[in-house]
Amino acid sequence: MKFFCLFLFCIASIASFAQQKIAVFILAGQSNATGQGYMANLNAGQKVEDSVLIYHSGKPHLEGKGPANQWHPLAQASESPDRFGPELGLAHRLQQLIGKSQKIAFIKHAHSGTDLARQWNAGTKGDTASHGEQYQVFLQTVLPALADLKRQGYQPDIKAMFWQQGENDANNIADAEAYEQNLKHFILRVRDDLNARDMPFVLGLVMPPPLSGAGRDLVRKAQIQAGTWPNVGLVQTDDLSRRADDKNSPHPTDHLHFGTAGTWDLGVRMANTWFYLNCK
């Protein structure tokens, strides 16, 4: 009898553990979301929080250290294994803010050189033909990732989406003029498709002029306006370090992309902005 009771207790304990809530954060966008920080340039305090989980879309979008389209301990997920995106700084700061006892998971899909106007167009609910190619891949990444967490016994709790994008829309005046409306539609559709109607949405500003993009001011104005919408937070990025500032940078003239410190700090600022939204 004692053995049987102990057996039931163990089963109940395992079930309770397996059904724990897991805080899910989604990361998407273009090249500054894929990330241009260099793993070799991280300092001793910038550690990969491998108790955090990540699921990413893989090639041709991302080439991480870990496998694509499956859950694994956090590792860089950028365009090549020697680079990382905001996910590393995000994980580090989120664990400081909400504690290591809270299990955290990231779902990431980003693709360099993509626009919101067409490629990330969220279209109409249920009509995949109206979705841009990147939005299709986004849903094909996020929805299976959430389902897989449930299969593993977790209760996924979508806490926020982080968005770093806009440079490509700034290259086209018509796209730049439509950016505010397109972004509003995108946020509404993402929340609807993920059944997370009040999901906080945090976005980072694109770089200011005189960097390339005739419509950059228009995109920035749209993003600043978006920062006033309910449950939307804006991250200032103008002072973040660029790839041109990196030690031994292979791109010494690149002021369009955040460098190692800038990419890490972008993640930290995104986490802080999300936390502030929750405290309002």
C-alpha positions in Angstrom: 0.0 0.0 0.0 2.8 2.4 0.9 4.5 1.6 -2.3 1.3 2.3 -4.3 0.8 5.6 -2.5 4.4 6.6 -3.1 3.9 5.7 -6.8 0.8 7.9 -7.1 2.6 10.8 -5.3 5.5 10.5 -7.8 3.2 10.5 -10.8 1.3 13.5 -9.4 4.6 15.3 -8.8 5.8 14.6 -12.3 2.5 15.7 -13.8 2.5 18.9 -11.8 6.0 19.7 -12.9 5.3 18.9 -16.6 2.3 21.1 -16.6 4.1 24.2 -15.4 3.5 27.5 -17.0 6.2 28.7 -19.4 6.6 32.4 -20.3 6.8 32.7 -24.1 8.4 35.7 -25.8 8.4 36.1 -29.6 11.1 37.8 -31.6 10.7 38.9 -35.2 11.8 41.4 -37.8 14.7 41.9 -40.3 18.5 42.1 -40.1 18.8 43.9 -36.7 16.4 41.2 -35.4 18.3 38.4 -36.9 21.3 40.1 -35.3 24.7 41.3 -36.3 26.5 40.9 -32.9 29.6 38.7 -32.8 29.9 35.9 -30.3 33.7 36.3 -30.2 33.3 39.9 -29.0 31.0 39.1 -26.0 32.6 40.0 -22.6 32.7 37.8 -19.5 29.5 39.2 -18.1 27.5 38.6 -21.2 26.6 34.9 -20.7 24.2 32.7 -22.7 21.4 31.8 -20.3 21.0 28.2 -21.4 18.2 27.5 -18.9 16.1 29.4 -21.4 14.6 27.6 -24.4 14.5 28.7 -28.0 12.8 27.6 -31.2 13.7 29.3 -34.5 12.8 29.1 -38.1 16.2 28.0 -39.5 17.5 28.3 -43.1 17.2 30.4 -45.3 16.1 32.8 -42.5 18.3 31.9 -39.6 21.3 29.6 -39.0 21.7 29.2 -35.3 24.0 27.1 -33.2 21.1 24.9 -32.2 18.8 22.9 -34.5 15.9 24.7 -36.4 12.2 24.1 -35.8 12.7 22.3 -32.5 13.1 23.4 -28.9 16.6 23.4 -27.4 18.6 25.4 -24.8 19.2 29.0 -25.7 21.9 29.6 -28.3 22.6 32.3 -30.8 20.1 32.3 -33.8 21.3 34.7 -36.5 22.4 34.5 -40.1 25.5 32.5 -39.2 26.6 30.7 -36.0 29.3 33.3 -35.2 26.6 36.0 -34.8 23.7 36.6 -32.4 20.5 38.7 -32.1 18.7 40.4 -29.3 17.7 37.0 -27.8 20.9 36.8 -25.7 20.5 40.2 -24.0 16.8 39.6 -23.7 17.2 36.4 -21.9 19.8 37.8 -19.5 17.7 40.8 -18.5 14.4 38.9 -18.4 15.8 36.4 -15.9 16.9 39.3 -13.8 13.5 40.9 -14.0 11.2 37.9 -13.4 13.6 35.4 -11.7 15.2 32.2 -12.8 12.4 30.2 -11.2 10.1 31.2 -14.1 10.8 29.1 -17.1 11.3 31.2 -20.3 11.0 30.3 -23.9 11.8 32.3 -27.1 10.3 31.8 -30.5 12.2 33.5 -33.3 11.6 34.2 -36.9 13.5 37.0 -38.7 14.8 37.5 -42.2 17.1 40.2 -43.4 16.1 42.7 -46.0 12.3 42.2 -45.6 9.5 44.8 -45.6 6.3 45.0 -43.7 4.3 46.3 -46.7 4.4 43.0 -48.6 6.6 40.3 -47.1 5.3 40.7 -43.5 1.8 41.6 -44.6 -0.6 39.9 -42.2 -3.4 39.9 -44.7 -6.8 38.5 -43.6 -7.4 35.9 -40.9 -7.6 32.4 -42.3 -6.7 33.5 -45.8 -3.1 32.4 -46.3 -3.1 33.6 -49.9 -3.3 37.2 -48.5 -0.3 36.7 -46.2 3.1 37.8 -47.1 5.8 35.1 -47.4 7.5 36.1 -44.1 4.2 36.2 -42.2 3.4 32.7 -43.5 6.7 31.5 -42.2 6.2 33.4 -38.9 2.9 31.5 -38.3 4.5 28.3 -39.5 7.1 28.8 -36.8 5.2 30.1 -33.9 2.1 27.9 -34.0 4.0 24.6 -34.1 6.4 25.8 -31.4 3.5 26.5 -29.1 1.9 23.2 -29.9 5.1 21.4 -29.2 5.4 23.1 -25.8 1.9 21.8 -25.0 2.9 18.3 -26.1 5.7 18.5 -23.7 3.2 19.2 -20.9 3.9 23.0 -20.6 1.2 25.7 -20.5 2.6 28.3 -22.8 1.8 31.9 -21.7 2.6 34.4 -24.4 4.1 37.4 -22.6 5.2 39.7 -25.4 6.4 40.1 -29.0 9.6 42.0 -29.8 9.9 43.6 -33.3 12.9 45.2 -34.9 12.2 46.1 -38.5 11.5 49.0 -40.8 14.7 49.7 -42.9 13.3 48.2 -46.0 10.0 50.1 -45.9 12.1 53.3 -45.5 13.6 52.6 -48.9 10.2 53.2 -50.6 8.3 56.4 -49.9 4.9 54.7 -50.5 5.8 51.9 -48.1 7.1 54.5 -45.5 3.9 56.5 -45.8 1.8 53.4 -45.2 4.0 52.1 -42.4 1.9 53.3 -39.5 -1.3 51.8 -40.9 0.5 48.6 -41.9 2.0 48.3 -38.4 -1.3 48.8 -36.7 -2.8 46.1 -38.9 0.1 43.8 -38.3 -0.1 44.1 -34.5 -3.9 43.5 -34.5 -3.5 40.4 -36.7 -0.7 38.9 -34.8 -2.6 39.2 -31.5 -5.7 37.7 -33.2 -3.8 34.8 -34.9 -2.0 33.9 -31.7 -5.2 34.3 -29.6 -3.4 36.8 -27.4 -5.5 39.9 -27.8 -3.8 42.0 -25.1 -0.2 40.8 -25.9 2.4 43.5 -25.2 4.2 44.5 -28.4 7.6 46.1 -28.1 9.4 47.6 -31.1 12.8 49.2 -31.7 13.3 52.4 -33.7 15.0 52.2 -37.0 18.2 54.2 -37.3 17.8 58.0 -38.0 18.8 59.9 -41.2 21.2 60.5 -42.9 21.4 56.7 -43.1 20.0 55.2 -46.3 16.3 55.2 -46.9 14.4 58.3 -48.2 11.4 57.4 -46.1 13.3 56.8 -42.8 11.8 59.8 -41.0 8.3 58.7 -42.0 9.0 55.2 -40.6 10.4 56.6 -37.4 7.4 58.9 -36.9 5.1 55.9 -37.4 7.0 53.9 -34.9 7.0 56.8 -32.4 3.2 57.1 -32.8 2.9 53.3 -32.3 4.6 53.7 -29.0 1.5 55.6 -27.8 -0.9 52.8 -28.6 -2.3 50.5 -25.9 0.1 47.8 -24.8 2.8 48.9 -27.2 6.3 50.0 -26.1 9.0 51.8 -28.0 12.7 51.2 -27.6 15.1 54.0 -28.3 18.1 52.8 -30.4 19.9 55.9 -31.7 22.8 55.6 -29.2 23.4 51.9 -29.6 26.8 50.8 -30.9 27.0 49.9 -34.6 28.8 47.1 -36.4 31.4 49.6 -37.5 32.3 50.0 -33.8 33.1 46.4 -33.2 36.5 45.0 -32.5 38.0 43.5 -35.6 34.8 44.2 -37.5 34.6 42.7 -41.0 32.3 45.7 -41.8 34.1 48.8 -40.6 31.8 51.1 -42.5 28.5 49.6 -41.4 26.5 52.1 -39.4 23.1 50.6 -40.3 23.4 47.5 -38.1 23.9 47.3 -34.4 27.2 45.7 -33.3 27.9 43.3 -30.5 27.3 45.7 -27.6 24.4 47.4 -29.5 22.7 44.1 -30.2 23.0 42.9 -26.6 21.8 46.2 -25.3 18.9 46.2 -27.7 17.7 43.0 -26.0 18.2 44.4 -22.6 16.2 47.5 -23.5 13.4 45.4 -25.0 13.1 43.5 -21.8 13.0 46.7 -19.7 10.4 48.2 -22.0 8.2 45.1 -21.7 8.6 45.1 -17.9 7.6 48.8 -17.8 4.5 48.1 -19.9 3.5 45.4 -17.4 3.9 47.8 -14.5 1.7 50.6 -15.9 
